[in-house]
Amino acid sequence: MPPEPRKTNCRFVAARIRLGVPRADGRRVGERDRQVHFVSLPDDRPAPLVLRTLCGDPLAREVTELLDHIAGMPCVRCLAHVPEARRAAHQSRRSA
């Protein structure tokens, strides 16, 4: 029987920039700009104004959509950090 997953004080969600948002270079966000990033959000607090992705990219909350599933191309750097982030979440839960 597989081990029961441990409850942590955070959750991982998929997030991406909304279509049509103005970029710093003047053009609007298109489909090719919309990688799906992964964000660790605390269960006990609202989402912060700036979301920090697992790969380190900041996403402004007001122009970011939180997804309940992966819809689009995932960020490879975020995917590489998922095991490390899960381990850190479990360790912080144990020490609390």
HELIX and SHEET records of a PDB file:
HELIX    1   1 GLU A   31  ASP A   33  5                                   3    
HELIX    2   2 ARG A   61  VAL A   63  5                                   3    
HELIX    3   3 VAL A   76  SER A   95  1                                  20    
SHEET    1   A 3 HIS A  37  PRO A  42  0                                        
SHEET    2   A 3 CYS A  10  ILE A  17 -1                                        
SHEET    3   A 3 THR A  64  LEU A  67 -1                                        
SHEET    1   B 2 VAL A  50  ARG A  52  0                                        
SHEET    2   B 2 PRO A  58  ALA A  60 -1                                        
END                                                                             
